[in-house]
Structures are given as structure tokens and as C-alpha cells.
Amino acid sequence: PTLKQTTAWNEISENSTSMAWTATPTLSTSGTTTSMKWTAVPTLKQRTAWNENSENSTSMTWTGASNLPTSETGTSMAWTDAPTLKQTTAWNEISENSTSMAWTATPTLSTSGTTTSMKWTAVPTLKQRTAWNENSENSTSMTWTGASNLPTSETGTSMAWTDAPTLKQTT
């Protein structure tokens, strides 16, 4: 039998590399205990977000040998490239940001994930997209007053308007 991996290695990865038996298995009604090995070193693809506000499509590869047990554990993963993250959600209720993020170091991932911090590649520019109050509308942009090295929790840095907002009556 030639086996194909059909389940995810962990919550944030997916693998379609085929598996082969190390020997021709002899099967009984209770199954088999013959070990398996990968025909090639598995290549994993990131398919979920690192956090609520980011998305990453950088591929992963195994750092260890390609002879993996059927339990799919014990071998660490590493990124083939330093992941580049893209901000996809608003910083707060009245702002939106499309500035990209980059890792401060090349993260080494295990099946439990990673705690490597992120930083912005540039100072984020925020755009106002909601009304200041019931009777007004504002399109003046915002910028961060602090440094561009922002934590993943996205807190602690104040914002300031680049210009005094001009409000337009809409009701």
C-alpha cells in the first residue's frame, strides 16, 4: 500500500506529501504495526492566520529527518523564509491599516506554535473610515505618534491626526 497524508500536522499546517511502508505490510483483521516513512521530506503550507489580524502564506519544512512516526510528533518545523505578515483588520473601531509586518527574528516553529515577536516594517498609516458622531463624516488620515515596533497585542501606542479633522454634515 502507498499511503497519502490527508490530515493536518497541527492547527496551522497542511501536508500532501505521500507516505510509503518501510516494508510490505502483512495485514490481519486487527490492522498492522509496520512502521511508515515519508517518501520525501514533507513540505508544509501555512493556511491559517498567526493572530486575529494577520495572514501568512510562507511554506514550512521539517528540520529533522524525513523518517517520521505515524504519530506525527517529535520533529520540529522551520520556515523556509522569514514569514511576511499582512495586516488585514482594523486597529480599532475607526481605523484601518494595510501596512505589512515582519518577524523580528526568523521563527523556529514546533507543533505548539511560536512566541517570536513581530514588528511593523514601516510606521502604520491609519485611515478614518467611520463617522465621529451621528452627524458627521471624516476622511482625514491618522498616523502613530509612537515607534513602529508595535506588539502583537496592538495596544499602548497613541494615535494622532495628521491634520485637524474636517467634519461633513450628513444628516
Secondary structure, 3 states (H helix, E strand, C coil): CEEECCCCCCCCEECCCEEEECCCCCCECCECCCCEEECCCCEEEECCCCCCCEECCCEEEECCCCCCCCCCCCCCEEECCCCEEEECCCCCCCCCCCCEEEECCCCEEECCECCCCEEECCCCEEECCCCCCCCCCCCCEEEECCCCCCCCCCCCCCEEECCCCCCCCCC
